[in-house]
C-alpha cells in the first residue's frame, strides 16, 4: 500500500467508513495494515483478481455488485477450507473517467458482504488507468481448531455431497451467491470432512481437481445432481444436466465424507437452512457419470483461463 | 484462489518451483494457502497492483524485471513499518497471447527478490484476458517485538533522515531498487523511530503524508537533500533538486527520530552498507524548504493517481 493511491480524499473517505475492530491494530492509510492474530490458528490466505469483460460486465452488473462479487469469491475460498474470514485488502485499477463514484460503490459492495461475514477491510491500493476495471481482493482467515479442510484427503468409498443446486449462474447467481462460510463451519463441526472445494470452475472440473489432489476417482450419478432453476431456463441447446456439470461460479461446496458421516448429515438436514445432496462417491480410479444405469467417462469440463 | 486459474500445467509448474518452508503449511494449489504464524507478532499486510503502461512498460522492462518490481514495492511497504516479510500471494491478468512464457518469467522475477528477503510465495490467482498485464502482490509480514513503525509518531524537533540519494528513478532504479528491509530492522533496533514512510510518491509528497499523519510540519534543507546521479543526468528543464523532491519510486525510507538518536545513527554509519542523510526537521506546522538561507512553502508534489 504505497500512497500513490488514488485521490487522497478517497482514502480519507475509506478511513471514515472503517468501523473500529479489535482485530485491526492499524487500518487503511499507513504503509501496511496490522492485524492482531489468533495465536492458536494457522493463517489462511487467498486472492482473486476480477477483470471487467472477463469475470463481470461492469456496465450490466454495476459497481456495487462487482465489489460484492470480488469479496464473495474470496470468502468462498475460505469456506472451502472451512475457515473463518478475518480481514481483506483490496487493490483496484479504476478507469480514469469515473473513478471516484465507481470506487465508492465498489467499496459499498465489498462492505455489504464483508460485514455480513464479520470481515474487516484493512487496507488496499487504489490506482487509475486507461484500461478497464480490475479488482483484486486478498482475504486472510483463520483455520478452526479442527484444521483447514484440503482438497487432498478424499478416500475411495467417501460420499460426495454438494451444498446446493447447480448450473446457469451466469443468469445472476455469479453476482449474488452467498459464500458457504457458516455452512462449512457447521459441517466441519458435525462431520469428518475428508476433502472440500468450492465450485468455481464447474462441478465436473472441481470434483476432478479434488480427486486429482486426493489420488482417487469419482462416480457421479446424473439423477442425483441438483439442477438449479436457472440451468433449466437457459435455452442454448445444452441440457440442464450439462449446465449443472459444466457451468462455473455456482460457489456451492462439494465435499467428501465417510459414508456414515454423510448419512448422519443427510438425516440432520437442513444445515443452517441449506439441504446437502448426495451426488456420488469417491472410487479407486477413473472419473465417471452414471446415467440411466450406464456408466460413461466424465470430462472435467469447466471454465479454464487459457493461454499459450 | 479458485482454480479457474490459468493453465493447470502452470500451477503444477509453480508447485514444483516452491521450496519447502516451515512457515508454509499449505502452499500453491489448494483453495487457500495456510501459514504458521508467529503468535507473538501482529501480522502486517500490504498490497500493490501494477499495470502495464502505467507502473512499468512490459515491452521495455521485460517480465522478469516486472515480477521483481511487483514483489519489491510490497517489500518496501513492510520495510516502512520496520517489519519482517513472511509470505506473498500473487494475482495476475495475463495478456492471452504470451501467457505461459510471461507467467514463468514473472514468477522468476518475483522469486528473485522474494528469495533474497526470505519470503515464501504461498499462492495466487492466474487469469488471462485481452487487456494488458496487471499484477497484484499481497505481502504478509510480522512486526518485530518493538512494534510497527507508523507514519503518525513524528514530533516537532525530530530530525528527518533518508536512507539514500533521490530522483530520476525512471532511468532504472524503479525496477532495480533494493527494498530497505534489513536497514529498517537495524535502524529500529538502534533508534527510537518515531515515524517512517517509504518514498514511492516522491520525497516532498511522502514527507507531507508523514507530517499529516503526525499532525506536525516539516522543514527540509535543499542543500542537505541527497541527489542521485540519475537526477543530475535528466535534461528536461527541471533541476536535479526538483527531481529529488518530486520524483516517485525511489523506495528509500524517510524517518523521524529524536535528535539524540539521529546524531548517534549518523556517527555509527554506514548502517548495513548505507549512509543515512539528515535532510531536515519536524516543526510545529507548515511545510517548508530552506534554500540559500531563504525559507519557502514546499508543495507536496509527487505522483498521484488522479480520477474525478
Interface residues (C-beta under 8 A of the other chain):
Chain A: X1 X2 X3 X4 X5 X6 X7 X8 X25 X26 X29 X30 X31 X32 X33 X34 X35 X36 X37 X39 X40 X41 X42 X43 X44 X45 X46 X47 X48 X49 X51 X53 X54 X55 X73 X76 X77 X78 X80 X81 X83 X87 X89 X90 X91 X92 X93 X94 X96 X97 X98 X99 X100 X101 X103 X122 X123 X124 X125 X126 X127 X128 X129 X130 X131 X132 X134 X136 X138 X140 X141 X143 X148 X150 X151 X152 X196 X197 X198 X200 X201 X205 X206 X209 X213 X248 X302 X303 X304 X305 X306 X307 X308
Chain B: X1 X2 X3 X4 X5 X6 X7 X8 X25 X26 X29 X30 X31 X32 X33 X34 X35 X36 X37 X39 X40 X41 X42 X43 X44 X45 X46 X47 X48 X49 X51 X53 X54 X55 X73 X76 X77 X78 X80 X81 X83 X87 X89 X90 X91 X92 X93 X94 X96 X97 X98 X99 X100 X101 X103 X122 X123 X124 X125 X126 X127 X128 X129 X130 X131 X132 X134 X136 X138 X140 X141 X143 X148 X150 X151 X152 X196 X197 X198 X200 X201 X205 X206 X209 X213 X248 X302 X303 X304 X305 X306 X307 X308
